[in-house]
Each structure stands twice: as structure tokens, then as C-alpha cells.
Amino acid sequence: QVQLVESGGGLVQPGGSLRLSCAASGSIVSINRMAWYRQAPGKERELVAAITSSGSTNYADSLKGRFTISRDNDKNTLSLHMNSLKPEDTAVYYCNVDIQNRNYKIYRYWGQGTQVTVSS
């Protein structure tokens, strides 16, 4: 089985920065798409950013370049660098990874979520 461990969340002032990390471990043959989602209070879960195995990325339109997603294929890790944070960025952030296991089946895994709070 696969485990996703997230880290890096916390409290930050508006305009500040945070880096979220997600480490995948377990029965991994290959990792396809990796992504970050978030869910703010009273809102639906939304895609923040995604990155393919080749490094192609896409972001939520509202982020306007403030966030950067990256991955380390050798370490099976995913990162999200968040800059110029705004109160509306406050949410629980979830790591999402599509993994092919040793049975050659692809499953979508979710991290436990890490809280990001942007407040003065």
C-alpha cells in the first residue's frame, strides 16, 4: 500500500510564504499525475495545481502565478511553494497522487491534509 505524508502547513501573515511537501512511499512502480487540492471553510474542494510525470503544470486561475508546484521523481515527493499569501488562501490542503502499483493498477491516493491559515 501507499502512504502520503504531508508537511509544511501552519499560520502565516498575509503576504507571507509557505512551502508544502508531500512524500509518497510504499508499493510504487510509477507515479503519474500529482496535484494539490484545497478546501476552504464552507466551500467545495478545488484544484490548486497539478503536475504530470513529464513536468507539465497547470494552476487554478485565481492563483495568478503566486503558487508553484514541483516534484522530485527520484524521491517521490511533491511540493507547493506559496507566495504572497492571502486570507482567502486559508484552507486544508491535500496532496493527491496517481500511482501505479506492483500489480500494474493505478490508484488515486490522498494525503491527510494540512491546514494553512493566512491571518494577521
C-alpha positions, 0 to 999 in steps of 0.5 A: 500500500501507499502512504502520503505524508504531508508537511509544511502547513501552519499560520502565516501573515498575509503576504507571507510564504509557505512551502508544502511537501508531500512524500509518497512511499510504499508499493510504487512502480510509477507515479503519474499525475500529482496535484494539490487540492484545497478546501476552504471553510464552507466551500467545495474542494478545488484544484490548486495545481497539478503536475504530470510525470513529464513536468507539465503544470497547470494552476487554478486561475485565481492563483495568478502565478503566486503558487508553484508546484514541483516534484522530485521523481527520484524521491517521490515527493511533491511540493507547493511553494506559496507566495504572497499569501492571502486570507482567502488562501486559508484552507486544508490542503491535500496532496493527491497522487496517481500511482501505479502499483506492483500489480500494474493498477493505478490508484488515486491516493490522498494525503491527510491534509494540512491546514494553512491559515493566512491571518494577521 
